[in-house]
Amino acid sequence: FRENRILNGTELCVGDRDDSNLYISMKLKAAAEIGINANHVRLPKTATEDEVLRRIIEVNENPEVHGLIVQLPLDSINPMDTEKVTNAVAPEKDVDGLTSINAGKLSRGDLGDCFIPCTPNGCMKLISQTGELAGKNAVVIGRSKIVGAPMHDLLLWSHATVTTCHSKTTDLAAQVGRADILVVGAGKAEMVKGEWLKEGAVVIDCGINHIPDDSKANGMRVVGDVHYPSAKEKAGFITPVPGGVGPMTVAMLMENTVQSAKRFLKTYQPGKWNISYAKLKPQKPQPSDTAIAHSFTPKTIGRLAREVGLFSEEVEQYGTTRAKVRLEALNRLKTQPDGKYLVVTGITPTPLGEGTTTTTLGLAQALGAHLHVNSFACVRQPSQGSNFGVKGGAVGGGYSQVIPMEEVSLHLTSDTQAVMAASSLVVDTINARVLSELTQSDKVIKKLYHISTNIIWSLYFKILLQMFFTLFTRKICGMCAFCYFQDKTLPIGIFLRFYLINLFQTPSKQLSGSVASEMMAVLALSTSLGDMTRRLARMVVAYSRKGRPITTEDLGISGVLATLMRDAVKPSLMQTMEGTPVFVHTCPLSDIAQGNSSILADQIALKLVGPEGFVVTEAEGGAELGMEKFFDIKCRSSGLHPDVVVMVASVHALKMHGGGPAHPIPYVVQYF
């Protein structure tokens, strides 16, 4: 174990039975002696089955707990399905080895991939000290799920010839007389007599029974299922009761808990992922991007999250192919070393882009699926304008795409909608303030705010003319014109609200359109929910009549903005066609913001890949735009520094920008 690693176990019991309390105290004492932090959870006798199941699920999903024991019997006044409760324990935390999954693996002989019930495991440790088991005749009396049945399987997989006896077995004495190894767990006091035994047999007594004894203070004496005074005269080895199998049971419980912690660390510590990749089968001629994307079936997002080392409680699934990753994952991994940091940029792009997203995804796929190192891609969420006919889906191309392409290209996990809602709240708050000042007297409302007229009228008319030029010269529908306009300037909703409504309904000429893009920029630069809240509070959205900047905190809405965007701060997890993990998060444009995906996505990915892994992120808009802002803004805010910069340069772009011949760029129009 790593230094200072704490092992944690939980003991869950229902009711207040004296025998259960005695056994629990023994386990808690043993755990404390070897440094296991054991937590005893006691539920009252009035507890219902649903309450017990809820507590079990809580422990199952707690990554800090390595072992869970449900003390049987369940002493409740309400009906309890013991089998259902037992199987509710996660198999990887079932250190008692009682779930059906662990029992099934034991019966199949998968001893290295299951937890063995503690009493049979302790018995095997004792038997192994007596000599070779292979070829010996072994008799097990009792067929309980806790002792008899698993004991039979363990002896069988140790190559003994095993006979299981029970209450319906005839001539039990004859069966016992042939046994080289006898294990008794019938629950009947001193039923096996010494004269039944084979000379020199190994006798393991698992029974715990109380019989009257006037010499004892409580009037009772503890005995086993074997008559010890007569049996010890013929047995080669025999376990006493008490003091024989009982301590071994507790010891095996501790061993299983330690083994559970080892498996946990092996599975979740940063290192080589146990991840599966899909095999690409390129076709000639190459189909369209849509056809290629639809030909692949992504694995479930829960499976991908487990493969890259995320806990179930750190993942919020949106269906089966996308999920949000909670920031608790970053807190858990904060002490882990980062992986290698790669940024992909390009020369000045053409109107159809330069292929930086495709290169980013292709590079991540090559590192992961083909070079077999941990790799993670981090890209921006595409703006919806680019999806409706101008430059494709902005999620890669060919055999290097994020899938499902429709989900990532449209609403994904509604981060953009959250930013739009927050932007609308700012606009509505300012409009309400302006309306109040227009309709109320000075005695009713104190005139504190005045909206700045900092938008140049010529810019407005230039944008308006561009929109109408697109409408009439390209002869496409109004929806597509607006989508084209949206992709090249501002989201259409913000345009209508800021440039048309406010132009004619407020005393100022219009509102500044920077709020929408600034909120997305804030989201991309935030390092936590608290950091985002503070950045939103400092955002300047207006000026007073005296020229003093007015922030969202002054308007009293900074907390509401953070609430609207509280889920948007979590990166969205998706995958490439080959199954490489991808974070798709935030979409600030490089012309009005920094043009990079979020800092949080990069930070979490760098922790998940480990020191030998690679995170490939993208700087949009060309080296003179997105990459400069990547270094000047994003790196300064995050404290991260890339190890490698990849520059994309296409022949088409070199021709276009060099003045040479270039093929015309077709505009693909889709009608809705």
C-alpha positions as CSV (number, residue, x, y, z in Angstrom):
1,F,0.0,0.0,0.0
2,R,1.0,3.6,-0.5
3,E,2.2,5.3,2.7
4,N,-0.6,6.5,5.0
5,R,-3.3,4.7,3.0
6,I,-6.2,4.0,5.4
7,L,-8.2,0.8,5.1
8,N,-11.9,1.2,5.9
9,G,-14.5,-1.4,6.6
10,T,-18.2,-1.2,7.6
11,E,-20.1,-3.6,9.8
12,L,-23.9,-3.3,9.3
13,C,-26.2,-5.0,11.8
14,V,-29.9,-4.9,12.5
15,G,-31.2,-5.2,16.1
16,D,-29.4,-6.0,19.3
17,R,-28.7,-9.7,19.6
18,D,-26.2,-10.7,22.3
19,D,-24.5,-13.3,20.1
20,S,-24.2,-10.9,17.2
21,N,-22.8,-8.2,19.5
22,L,-20.1,-10.6,20.8
23,Y,-19.0,-11.5,17.3
24,I,-19.0,-7.9,16.2
25,S,-16.9,-6.8,19.1
26,M,-14.3,-9.5,18.2
27,K,-14.2,-8.2,14.6
28,L,-13.9,-4.6,15.6
29,K,-11.1,-5.4,18.0
30,A,-9.2,-7.4,15.4
31,A,-9.6,-4.6,12.8
32,A,-8.2,-2.0,15.3
33,E,-5.2,-4.2,16.0
34,I,-4.1,-4.3,12.4
35,G,-5.0,-0.7,11.5
36,I,-8.3,-1.1,9.8
37,N,-10.7,1.7,10.5
38,A,-13.9,-0.3,11.2
39,N,-17.2,1.5,11.3
40,H,-20.1,-0.2,13.1
41,V,-23.5,0.8,11.7
42,R,-26.4,-0.4,13.9
43,L,-30.0,-0.1,12.7
44,P,-32.9,-0.6,15.2
45,K,-35.2,-3.6,15.2
46,T,-37.8,-1.4,13.6
47,A,-35.7,-1.0,10.5
48,T,-37.4,-1.9,7.2
49,E,-35.9,-3.8,4.4
50,D,-35.8,-0.7,2.2
51,E,-33.8,1.2,4.9
52,V,-31.3,-1.6,5.1
53,L,-30.9,-1.7,1.3
54,R,-30.4,2.1,1.2
55,R,-27.6,1.9,3.8
56,I,-25.9,-0.9,1.8
57,I,-26.1,1.1,-1.4
58,E,-24.5,4.1,0.4
59,V,-21.6,2.0,1.5
60,N,-21.3,0.4,-2.0
61,E,-20.9,3.8,-3.6
62,N,-18.4,5.1,-1.0
63,P,-14.9,4.6,-2.5
64,E,-13.3,5.1,0.9
65,V,-14.9,1.8,2.2
66,H,-13.1,-1.4,1.1
67,G,-15.2,-4.0,2.9
68,L,-18.9,-4.4,3.9
69,I,-20.2,-7.0,6.3
70,V,-23.9,-7.6,6.9
71,Q,-24.3,-9.3,10.3
72,L,-26.7,-12.2,10.2
73,P,-29.3,-12.9,11.3
74,L,-31.2,-9.7,10.6
75,D,-33.0,-9.0,13.9
76,S,-35.9,-6.9,12.8
77,I,-39.6,-7.0,13.6
78,N,-40.3,-6.3,9.9
79,P,-40.0,-9.0,7.2
80,M,-36.5,-9.3,5.7
81,D,-35.4,-11.1,2.6
82,T,-32.0,-12.2,3.8
83,E,-31.0,-13.4,0.3
84,K,-31.9,-10.0,-1.2
85,V,-30.1,-8.1,1.5
86,T,-27.0,-10.2,1.1
87,N,-26.9,-9.9,-2.6
88,A,-27.3,-6.1,-2.4
89,V,-23.6,-5.9,-1.2
90,A,-21.3,-5.0,-4.1
91,P,-19.3,-8.2,-4.9
92,E,-16.0,-6.3,-4.8
93,K,-16.8,-5.3,-1.2
94,D,-18.3,-8.6,-0.1
95,V,-15.5,-9.6,2.3
96,D,-17.8,-12.2,3.9
97,G,-18.0,-13.9,0.5
98,L,-21.8,-14.5,0.7
99,T,-23.2,-12.9,-2.5
100,S,-24.3,-15.1,-5.3
101,I,-21.6,-13.7,-7.6
102,N,-18.8,-14.7,-5.2
103,A,-20.4,-18.0,-4.5
104,G,-20.8,-18.7,-8.2
105,K,-17.2,-17.9,-8.9
106,L,-16.1,-20.2,-6.0
107,S,-18.2,-23.1,-7.4
108,R,-16.5,-22.6,-10.8
109,G,-13.1,-22.6,-9.3
110,D,-12.3,-18.9,-9.9
111,L,-10.7,-18.7,-6.5
112,G,-8.4,-15.7,-7.5
113,D,-11.4,-13.6,-8.6
114,C,-13.7,-13.9,-5.7
115,F,-14.0,-13.5,-1.9
116,I,-14.1,-16.9,-0.1
117,P,-16.4,-17.1,3.0
118,C,-14.3,-16.6,6.1
119,T,-15.1,-19.7,8.1
120,P,-14.4,-22.2,5.2
121,N,-11.3,-20.2,4.2
122,G,-10.0,-20.4,7.8
123,C,-10.7,-24.1,7.8
124,M,-8.6,-24.6,4.7
125,K,-5.7,-22.7,6.2
126,L,-5.8,-25.1,9.1
127,I,-6.1,-28.2,7.0
128,S,-3.3,-27.1,4.7
129,Q,-1.0,-27.2,7.7
130,T,-1.6,-30.9,8.2
131,G,-0.1,-32.1,4.9
132,E,-1.1,-32.8,1.3
133,L,-4.8,-32.7,0.5
134,A,-4.7,-34.1,-3.1
135,G,-6.3,-37.6,-3.2
136,K,-7.6,-37.5,0.4
137,N,-11.1,-38.5,1.3
138,A,-12.9,-35.5,2.8
139,V,-16.3,-35.5,4.4
140,V,-18.3,-32.3,5.1
141,I,-21.3,-32.5,7.4
142,G,-23.7,-29.7,6.7
143,R,-24.6,-27.9,3.5
144,S,-25.2,-24.3,4.6
145,K,-24.3,-21.5,2.3
146,I,-21.9,-20.1,4.9
147,V,-19.9,-23.2,5.8
148,G,-20.9,-26.5,4.2
149,A,-21.4,-25.7,0.5
150,P,-18.3,-23.5,0.1
151,M,-16.3,-25.9,2.2
152,H,-17.2,-28.7,-0.3
153,D,-16.0,-26.5,-3.2
154,L,-12.7,-25.5,-1.6
155,L,-11.8,-29.1,-0.8
156,L,-12.9,-30.2,-4.3
157,W,-10.6,-27.5,-6.0
158,S,-7.8,-28.7,-3.7
159,H,-8.1,-32.1,-5.4
160,A,-9.7,-34.0,-2.5
161,T,-12.5,-36.5,-3.0
162,V,-15.4,-34.9,-1.3
163,T,-18.6,-36.3,0.2
164,T,-21.2,-33.9,1.6
165,C,-23.5,-35.3,4.3
166,H,-26.7,-33.7,5.7
167,S,-29.8,-34.5,7.7
168,K,-31.0,-37.0,5.1
169,T,-27.8,-39.0,4.9
170,T,-28.1,-42.6,6.0
171,D,-25.4,-44.4,8.1
172,L,-23.6,-41.1,8.9
173,A,-21.1,-43.0,11.1
174,A,-19.9,-45.1,8.2
175,Q,-19.4,-42.0,6.0
176,V,-17.4,-40.4,8.8
177,G,-15.3,-43.5,9.3
178,R,-13.9,-43.2,5.8
179,A,-12.8,-39.6,6.1
180,D,-9.2,-38.5,6.1
181,I,-10.5,-35.0,6.6
182,L,-13.7,-34.2,8.5
183,V,-15.3,-30.8,8.6
184,V,-18.5,-30.5,10.7
185,G,-20.9,-27.6,10.6
186,A,-24.3,-29.1,11.4
187,G,-25.3,-27.0,14.3
188,K,-26.0,-30.0,16.6
189,A,-24.1,-30.3,19.9
190,E,-21.6,-33.1,20.1
191,M,-23.3,-35.2,17.4
192,V,-20.1,-36.7,16.0
193,K,-18.6,-39.3,18.4
194,G,-15.0,-40.2,18.8
195,E,-15.5,-43.9,17.9
196,W,-16.8,-42.8,14.4
197,L,-13.5,-41.3,13.4
198,K,-10.8,-42.9,11.3
199,E,-7.5,-43.2,13.1
200,G,-5.4,-40.1,12.6
201,A,-8.1,-38.1,10.8
202,V,-8.0,-34.3,10.6
203,V,-11.1,-33.0,12.4
204,I,-12.3,-29.4,11.9
205,D,-15.2,-28.5,14.2
206,C,-17.2,-25.4,13.1
207,G,-20.1,-25.8,15.5
208,I,-21.0,-23.3,18.2
209,N,-23.6,-24.7,20.7
210,H,-24.6,-23.9,24.2
211,I,-25.4,-26.8,26.7
212,P,-26.4,-26.6,30.4
213,D,-23.5,-26.6,32.8
214,D,-24.1,-25.8,36.5
215,S,-20.4,-25.1,37.0
216,K,-20.5,-22.0,34.8
217,A,-21.6,-18.7,36.1
218,N,-24.3,-18.3,33.4
219,G,-25.3,-22.0,33.6
220,M,-24.2,-22.7,30.0
221,R,-21.1,-24.1,28.3
222,V,-20.0,-23.7,24.7
223,V,-19.3,-26.9,22.8
224,G,-18.9,-27.9,19.2
225,D,-20.6,-30.4,16.9
226,V,-17.9,-33.0,17.7
227,H,-17.6,-34.8,21.1
228,Y,-14.2,-33.4,21.8
229,P,-13.1,-35.6,24.8
230,S,-13.5,-38.8,22.8
231,A,-12.6,-37.5,19.4
232,K,-9.2,-36.1,20.5
233,E,-8.1,-39.7,21.3
234,K,-8.4,-40.9,17.7
235,A,-7.9,-37.7,15.6
236,G,-4.5,-36.8,14.3
237,F,-5.5,-33.1,14.4
238,I,-8.6,-31.5,15.9
239,T,-9.8,-28.0,16.6
240,P,-11.2,-27.1,20.0
241,V,-14.4,-25.2,20.6
242,P,-14.1,-22.4,21.5
243,G,-10.7,-21.2,20.4
244,G,-10.3,-23.2,17.1
245,V,-12.1,-22.1,14.0
246,G,-13.6,-18.9,15.5
247,P,-10.3,-16.9,15.6
248,M,-9.4,-18.1,12.1
249,T,-12.8,-16.8,10.8
250,V,-12.0,-13.3,12.2
251,A,-8.4,-13.5,10.7
252,M,-9.8,-14.4,7.3
253,L,-12.2,-11.6,7.4
254,M,-9.3,-9.2,8.0
255,E,-7.4,-10.8,5.2
256,N,-10.3,-10.4,2.8
257,T,-10.6,-6.7,3.7
258,V,-6.9,-6.1,3.0
259,Q,-7.3,-8.0,-0.3
260,S,-10.3,-5.9,-1.2
261,A,-8.2,-2.7,-0.7
262,K,-5.4,-4.1,-2.8
263,R,-7.8,-4.9,-5.7
264,F,-9.2,-1.4,-5.3
265,L,-5.8,0.3,-5.6
266,K,-4.8,-1.9,-8.5
267,T,-8.0,-1.0,-10.4
268,Y,-8.3,2.7,-9.7
269,Q,-4.8,4.1,-9.1
270,P,-3.4,6.0,-12.1
271,G,-1.6,3.7,-14.4
272,K,-2.4,1.5,-17.4
273,W,-6.1,1.6,-18.2
274,N,-8.0,-1.7,-18.8
275,I,-9.9,-0.2,-21.7
276,S,-11.3,-1.7,-24.8
277,Y,-11.1,-0.1,-28.3
278,A,-13.2,-0.6,-31.4
279,K,-11.4,-1.7,-34.5
280,L,-11.7,0.6,-37.5
281,K,-12.5,-0.8,-40.9
282,P,-11.9,1.9,-43.4
283,Q,-13.9,1.7,-46.7
284,K,-13.0,2.8,-50.2
285,P,-14.4,5.0,-51.4
286,Q,-14.8,6.7,-48.1
287,P,-18.5,7.2,-47.1
288,S,-19.8,10.5,-45.7
289,D,-19.0,11.6,-42.2
290,T,-22.6,10.9,-41.2
291,A,-22.6,7.4,-42.7
292,I,-19.3,6.6,-40.9
293,A,-20.5,7.9,-37.6
294,H,-23.7,5.9,-37.8
295,S,-21.8,2.7,-38.6
296,F,-20.3,2.6,-35.1
297,T,-22.1,1.7,-31.9
298,P,-20.5,3.4,-28.9
299,K,-20.0,1.5,-25.7
300,T,-22.0,2.6,-22.7
301,I,-20.8,5.7,-21.0
302,G,-20.8,4.0,-17.6
303,R,-18.4,1.4,-18.9
304,L,-16.1,4.0,-20.4
305,A,-16.1,5.9,-17.1
306,R,-15.1,2.8,-15.2
307,E,-12.3,2.0,-17.7
308,V,-10.7,5.4,-17.2
309,G,-10.8,5.2,-13.4
310,L,-13.9,7.2,-12.6
311,F,-16.2,6.2,-9.7
312,S,-19.9,5.7,-10.3
313,E,-20.7,8.5,-7.8
314,E,-18.5,10.9,-9.9
315,V,-20.5,10.3,-13.1
316,E,-23.9,11.8,-13.9
317,Q,-25.2,9.9,-16.9
318,Y,-27.4,11.5,-19.5
319,G,-28.7,8.4,-21.3
320,T,-26.2,5.7,-22.3
321,T,-23.7,7.6,-24.4
322,R,-22.9,10.9,-22.5
323,A,-22.3,11.9,-19.0
324,K,-21.3,14.8,-16.7
325,V,-18.2,14.3,-14.6
326,R,-18.5,15.8,-11.1
327,L,-15.7,18.0,-9.8
328,E,-15.2,15.6,-6.8
329,A,-13.1,13.5,-9.2
330,L,-10.5,16.3,-9.4
331,N,-10.5,16.6,-5.7
332,R,-9.9,12.9,-5.3
333,L,-7.0,12.9,-7.8
334,K,-5.4,16.2,-6.8
335,T,-2.3,14.4,-5.4
336,Q,-1.8,12.4,-8.5
337,P,0.9,13.5,-11.1
338,D,-0.3,15.0,-14.4
339,G,0.1,13.4,-17.8
340,K,1.7,14.9,-20.9
341,Y,-0.1,17.9,-22.3
342,L,-0.5,18.4,-26.0
343,V,-2.2,21.3,-27.8
344,V,-3.3,21.2,-31.5
345,T,-3.6,24.4,-33.5
346,G,-3.4,25.3,-37.1
347,I,-2.4,28.0,-39.6
348,T,-5.0,30.6,-40.6
349,P,-8.0,28.4,-41.5
350,T,-10.3,28.5,-44.5
351,P,-14.1,29.2,-44.0
352,L,-14.5,25.4,-43.6
353,G,-11.9,25.2,-40.9
354,E,-8.4,23.7,-40.9
355,G,-9.0,20.3,-39.4
356,T,-7.7,20.9,-35.9
357,T,-10.6,19.0,-34.3
358,T,-10.1,16.0,-36.6
359,T,-6.4,16.1,-35.9
360,T,-7.0,16.3,-32.1
361,L,-9.3,13.3,-32.1
362,G,-7.1,11.3,-34.5
363,L,-4.0,11.9,-32.4
364,A,-5.8,10.8,-29.3
365,Q,-7.1,7.7,-31.1
366,A,-3.6,6.9,-32.4
367,L,-2.0,7.2,-28.9
368,G,-4.7,5.1,-27.2
369,A,-6.0,2.5,-29.6
370,H,-2.8,1.9,-31.5
371,L,0.1,2.8,-29.2
372,H,-1.7,1.6,-26.2
373,V,-1.0,4.4,-23.8
374,N,-3.6,6.3,-21.8
375,S,-5.0,9.2,-23.9
376,F,-7.8,11.7,-23.5
377,A,-9.0,14.3,-26.0
378,C,-10.5,17.6,-24.9
379,V,-12.5,19.7,-27.4
380,R,-14.9,22.5,-27.4
381,Q,-18.6,21.9,-27.8
382,P,-19.6,22.9,-31.4
383,S,-21.8,26.0,-31.8
384,Q,-25.1,25.0,-33.3
385,G,-24.7,27.5,-36.2
386,S,-21.9,25.4,-37.7
387,N,-24.1,22.3,-37.7
388,F,-26.8,23.7,-40.1
389,G,-25.0,23.8,-43.3
390,V,-21.8,25.9,-43.2
391,K,-18.9,23.8,-42.0
392,G,-20.1,20.4,-40.9
393,G,-20.7,19.3,-37.3
394,A,-17.4,20.5,-35.8
395,V,-16.9,17.2,-34.1
396,G,-14.1,15.8,-36.3
397,G,-14.4,14.0,-39.6
398,G,-13.9,10.8,-41.4
399,Y,-12.9,8.1,-38.9
400,S,-11.9,10.6,-36.2
401,Q,-15.2,11.8,-34.8
402,V,-17.0,12.2,-31.5
403,I,-20.0,9.9,-31.4
404,P,-23.0,10.0,-31.4
405,M,-22.5,13.0,-33.6
406,E,-26.1,14.2,-33.3
407,E,-25.9,14.4,-29.5
408,V,-22.6,16.3,-29.4
409,S,-23.6,18.6,-32.2
410,L,-26.9,19.6,-30.8
411,H,-27.8,20.1,-27.1
412,L,-25.4,17.6,-25.6
413,T,-25.9,18.2,-21.8
414,S,-27.5,21.7,-22.3
415,D,-24.4,23.7,-21.2
416,T,-25.1,26.3,-24.0
417,Q,-28.7,26.6,-23.0
418,A,-27.6,27.3,-19.4
419,V,-25.3,30.1,-20.6
420,M,-28.1,31.5,-22.7
421,A,-30.5,31.4,-19.8
422,A,-28.0,33.2,-17.6
423,S,-27.4,35.8,-20.4
424,S,-31.1,36.3,-20.7
425,L,-31.4,36.9,-17.0
426,V,-28.8,39.7,-17.1
427,V,-30.6,41.3,-20.0
428,D,-34.0,41.0,-18.4
429,T,-32.7,42.4,-15.1
430,I,-31.2,45.4,-16.9
431,N,-34.4,45.9,-19.0
432,A,-36.5,45.8,-15.8
433,R,-34.2,48.4,-14.2
434,V,-34.4,50.7,-17.3
435,L,-38.2,50.3,-17.5
436,S,-38.5,51.2,-13.8
437,E,-36.5,54.3,-14.4
438,L,-38.6,55.3,-17.3
439,T,-41.9,54.8,-15.6
440,Q,-41.2,55.7,-12.0
441,S,-40.4,59.1,-10.5
442,D,-37.2,59.9,-8.7
443,K,-39.0,59.6,-5.4
444,V,-40.0,56.1,-6.1
445,I,-36.7,54.7,-7.5
446,K,-33.2,56.0,-7.2
447,K,-31.6,56.3,-10.6
448,L,-28.4,54.4,-10.2
449,Y,-27.8,52.7,-13.5
450,H,-27.6,53.8,-17.0
451,I,-26.8,51.5,-19.9
452,S,-23.7,52.5,-21.9
453,T,-24.0,53.3,-25.6
454,N,-20.7,51.7,-26.5
455,I,-21.8,49.8,-29.6
456,I,-21.0,51.6,-32.7
457,W,-24.0,52.1,-35.1
458,S,-21.9,51.4,-38.1
459,L,-21.2,47.9,-36.8
460,Y,-24.9,47.2,-36.3
461,F,-25.7,48.3,-39.9
462,K,-22.8,46.3,-41.2
463,I,-24.1,43.1,-39.5
464,L,-27.7,43.8,-40.7
465,L,-26.6,44.3,-44.3
466,Q,-24.5,41.1,-44.1
467,M,-27.6,39.2,-43.0
468,F,-29.8,40.5,-45.7
469,F,-27.1,40.1,-48.3
470,T,-26.9,36.4,-47.3
471,L,-30.7,36.1,-47.6
472,F,-31.0,37.5,-51.1
473,T,-27.8,36.6,-52.8
474,R,-27.6,33.0,-51.7
475,K,-31.3,32.4,-52.1
476,I,-31.6,30.2,-49.1
477,C,-34.3,30.0,-46.5
478,G,-34.5,32.5,-43.7
479,M,-33.7,29.9,-41.1
480,C,-30.4,29.0,-42.8
481,A,-29.5,32.6,-43.2
482,F,-30.0,33.1,-39.5
483,C,-27.9,30.0,-38.8
484,Y,-25.2,31.3,-41.1
485,F,-25.4,34.6,-39.4
486,Q,-25.3,32.9,-36.0
487,D,-22.1,31.0,-36.7
488,K,-20.3,34.0,-38.0
489,T,-21.3,36.7,-35.5
490,L,-23.5,36.1,-32.4
491,P,-26.1,33.6,-31.4
492,I,-29.4,34.6,-33.1
493,G,-31.3,34.8,-29.8
494,I,-28.8,37.2,-28.3
495,F,-28.8,39.2,-31.6
496,L,-32.6,39.6,-31.6
497,R,-32.7,40.5,-27.9
498,F,-29.7,42.8,-27.8
499,Y,-29.7,44.4,-31.3
500,L,-33.4,44.7,-32.2
501,I,-35.6,44.7,-29.1
502,N,-33.3,46.9,-27.0
503,L,-32.4,49.1,-29.9
504,F,-35.9,50.6,-30.0
505,Q,-37.2,50.0,-26.5
506,T,-34.5,51.5,-24.2
507,P,-33.2,55.0,-23.8
508,S,-29.8,53.7,-24.9
509,K,-29.1,52.7,-28.4
510,Q,-28.6,49.1,-27.5
511,L,-27.0,46.7,-25.0
512,S,-23.5,45.3,-25.3
513,G,-23.4,41.8,-26.8
514,S,-20.3,40.8,-24.8
515,V,-22.3,39.4,-21.9
516,A,-23.1,36.1,-23.6
517,S,-19.6,35.4,-24.9
518,E,-18.1,36.6,-21.6
519,M,-20.2,34.1,-19.6
520,M,-19.0,31.2,-21.8
521,A,-15.4,32.5,-21.4
522,V,-15.9,32.6,-17.6
523,L,-17.2,29.0,-17.7
524,A,-14.1,27.9,-19.7
525,L,-11.6,29.6,-17.4
526,S,-13.2,28.5,-14.1
527,T,-11.3,26.0,-11.9
528,S,-14.2,25.3,-9.6
529,L,-17.8,26.2,-8.9
530,G,-16.7,28.8,-6.4
531,D,-14.2,30.3,-8.8
532,M,-17.0,30.5,-11.5
533,T,-19.3,32.2,-9.0
534,R,-16.6,34.8,-8.1
535,R,-15.9,35.5,-11.8
536,L,-19.5,35.9,-12.6
537,A,-19.9,38.3,-9.7
538,R,-17.1,40.5,-11.1
539,M,-18.6,40.7,-14.6
540,V,-19.3,44.3,-15.7
541,V,-22.6,44.5,-17.6
542,A,-23.4,48.2,-17.4
543,Y,-22.2,51.7,-16.2
544,S,-23.8,54.2,-13.9
545,R,-24.5,57.7,-15.0
546,K,-21.3,58.7,-13.4
547,G,-19.4,56.1,-15.4
548,R,-18.9,53.6,-12.6
549,P,-18.9,49.9,-13.7
550,I,-21.9,47.9,-12.7
551,T,-21.4,44.2,-12.0
552,T,-23.8,41.3,-11.7
553,E,-23.0,41.4,-8.0
554,D,-24.3,45.0,-7.9
555,L,-27.5,43.8,-9.6
556,G,-27.9,41.1,-7.0
557,I,-28.0,38.2,-9.5
558,S,-24.5,36.7,-9.4
559,G,-25.7,33.9,-7.2
560,V,-28.6,33.2,-9.5
561,L,-26.3,33.1,-12.5
562,A,-24.1,30.6,-10.7
563,T,-27.1,28.5,-9.9
564,L,-28.2,28.5,-13.5
565,M,-24.7,27.3,-14.6
566,R,-24.0,25.0,-11.7
567,D,-24.2,21.9,-13.9
568,A,-22.6,23.5,-16.9
569,V,-19.3,23.7,-15.0
570,K,-19.0,19.9,-15.1
571,P,-17.2,18.5,-18.2
572,S,-19.2,16.2,-20.5
573,L,-17.7,12.8,-21.2
574,M,-18.1,11.2,-24.6
575,Q,-16.0,9.0,-26.9
576,T,-14.4,8.7,-30.3
577,M,-15.3,6.0,-32.8
578,E,-12.5,3.8,-31.5
579,G,-13.7,4.3,-27.9
580,T,-11.1,6.9,-26.8
581,P,-12.5,9.1,-24.0
582,V,-13.3,12.7,-24.9
583,F,-14.2,15.7,-22.8
584,V,-16.5,18.1,-24.7
585,H,-16.8,21.2,-22.7
586,T,-17.6,24.9,-23.3
587,C,-17.5,26.7,-26.7
588,P,-16.0,30.2,-26.4
589,L,-15.3,31.6,-29.9
590,S,-11.7,32.6,-30.6
591,D,-12.7,35.9,-32.2
592,I,-14.6,37.3,-29.1
593,A,-13.2,35.0,-26.4
594,Q,-10.3,32.7,-25.8
595,G,-11.4,29.9,-28.2
596,N,-10.3,26.9,-26.1
597,S,-12.1,24.2,-24.2
598,S,-12.4,24.4,-20.4
599,I,-9.5,24.3,-17.9
600,L,-11.5,21.9,-15.7
601,A,-11.7,19.3,-18.6
602,D,-8.0,19.5,-19.1
603,Q,-7.2,19.2,-15.4
604,I,-9.4,16.2,-14.8
605,A,-8.1,14.5,-17.9
606,L,-4.5,15.1,-17.0
607,K,-5.1,13.4,-13.6
608,L,-6.9,10.4,-15.1
609,V,-4.3,9.5,-17.7
610,G,-1.5,9.4,-15.2
611,P,2.1,10.5,-15.6
612,E,2.7,8.2,-18.6
613,G,-0.5,9.3,-20.4
614,F,-1.4,12.0,-22.9
615,V,-4.1,14.7,-23.0
616,V,-4.7,16.3,-26.4
617,T,-6.5,19.6,-26.4
618,E,-7.4,22.0,-29.2
619,A,-6.8,25.8,-29.7
620,E,-9.4,26.9,-32.2
621,G,-9.2,29.6,-34.8
622,G,-5.6,29.4,-36.0
623,A,-2.2,29.9,-34.3
624,E,-2.5,33.7,-34.5
625,L,-5.8,33.6,-32.6
626,G,-6.7,30.5,-30.6
627,M,-3.1,29.4,-29.8
628,E,-2.0,32.9,-28.7
629,K,-5.0,33.0,-26.4
630,F,-4.3,29.5,-25.2
631,F,-0.8,30.6,-24.0
632,D,-1.7,34.1,-22.9
633,I,-5.0,33.5,-21.2
634,K,-5.7,29.8,-20.6
635,C,-2.2,28.7,-19.5
636,R,-1.8,31.7,-17.2
637,S,-5.2,31.0,-15.6
638,S,-4.7,27.2,-15.2
639,G,-0.9,27.1,-14.5
640,L,-0.6,24.3,-17.0
641,H,2.1,24.3,-19.7
642,P,1.9,22.1,-22.9
643,D,4.7,19.6,-23.6
644,V,4.0,19.5,-27.3
645,V,2.4,21.9,-29.8
646,V,1.0,20.3,-33.0
647,M,0.5,22.7,-36.0
648,V,-1.9,21.7,-38.7
649,A,-1.3,23.1,-42.2
650,S,-3.4,22.0,-45.2
651,V,-2.5,22.4,-48.9
652,H,-5.9,24.0,-49.5
653,A,-5.3,26.7,-46.9
654,L,-1.7,27.3,-48.1
655,K,-3.1,27.9,-51.6
656,M,-5.9,30.1,-50.5
657,H,-3.7,32.3,-48.2
658,G,-0.8,32.3,-50.6
659,G,-2.7,33.8,-53.5
660,G,-2.6,30.7,-55.6
661,P,-5.5,28.8,-57.1
662,A,-7.9,27.2,-54.5
663,H,-11.0,25.2,-55.1
664,P,-14.2,27.1,-54.4
665,I,-15.8,26.2,-51.0
666,P,-19.3,24.9,-51.5
667,Y,-22.0,26.0,-49.0
668,V,-24.1,23.0,-48.0
669,V,-27.6,24.0,-47.3
670,Q,-30.0,21.9,-45.2
671,Y,-33.7,22.7,-45.0
672,F,-35.7,22.1,-41.9
